[in-house]
Amino acid sequence: MGLTVLLGIVLCLGNTMWRPYVYQTIMVVLALYGFLNGYITTRTLKFFGTTDWNFSAAMSAIMLPLFITAAVLIEVAVAWLARTSQRYSAGETVMRTIGWYLLNGVSCYIGAYRGYL
């Protein structure tokens, strides 16, 4: 699996024409994996006795995307401080990250609700 992913990254991201499409596809797939994140988090917390699915949904919807969003913001800040040339502006990158965050959060809540049933 790991070798396939690395091969796909090298072949798809090596060609600059494919990068925006691969980037958007990866972001949508990762956002939809939020459903799996919420489902597994809720099932695990339910196993340990938590009865509030809203807590499970909030934890799964906030923690992982918050970490990834912080990493993206740090990368944008370092690139801005270094005055490197970028294909996309910092504002556009932040807006894409916020869009991904919202889609992932909704997916997490749906997964957490389904996992609690």
N, C-alpha and C positions, 0 to 999 in steps of 0.2 A: 504494500500500500504506500509506504513512504517513498519508495523508489519511483512509483508511478506519479506521485504528486511532484516530486523533484523534476522528473522528466517533463511533466506537463508545464511546470513553471519555466524551465529552461527553453522549451520549444515555443510556448505561447508568449512569454514575456520577452523573448529574444527579438521578436519582430515588433517594431514600434507601432505598426498599424493595428495590431491586435490588443495592445495594452488596455485601451479604454474599455473594450468589450469584456476582456478577462477580468478587469478590475470590478466592473459593475456586476458581472455574474458572481464573482466570489463574494462581494458584499451582500447580494441578495440571498445567496445560499447560507452565508453565516448568520444573517438576520433570521432566516427561517429555522436555523438550528436553535434559535431561542426557544422554540416550542419544545424541543427535546430537553433543553436546559431546564425549563420550568417544570416539565413533567417529571424528570428524574429528581430534581430538588424537592418537589412536593412529595413524591413517593418515599424518598429517604427520610424527610422530616416527619411524615405521617407514621413511618415505621418506628421512629423514636418517640412518638407520642404527641407531636404537635397537632392541634386540632384547628388551627387558624390557617386556611389556605392563602389568605391575603399576605401573611407574613412570608410564607414560602415564595409567593409570586414576587413580592417586593425584593426579597433577597436575590432571587435569580435574575430579576429584571434590572437590578441596579449594579451589582458587584462586578460581573464580568464586563458588561459594556462600559462601566466607569473606568475600569483598568485600561481597556483598549482605547477609549476616548482620551484618557490622560496620556497614553503613549503617543497617540497621533498629535495631540496638542504640543507635547514636548518636542516631537520631531519638527513640527511646523515652526515652533519658536526658535529652535537651534538653526534651522535653515534660514529663517528671517534674520537672525543675528549674524550669521555668516555671510549674508547677502548673496546666497547662491541663486542661480537662475532656476526657476521651476516652471514646469509646464502649466500647472494650475496655481492660482493665487491661494494665499493662506485662507482667505474668506471662503472660497469655493470648497477647499478641503474640509474646513470646519463645518460647512453646511451639509456636505455629504456625510460626514460623521454623525451629525445630529439626526439626519434622515435615517441613517442606519440604526442609530440608537433608538429612535421612536419605533421603527418597524420591529426591532429585536424586543423592545419592551412589550409591545402588543402581543408578539408571539409567545413571550415568556408567560404573560398573564393567561393566555388561552391554554398553553400547555399545563400551567399550574392548576387551572380550573379542571381540566380533563384528568389530571393526575390525582386530584383530590376525590373525584367521584369514585 
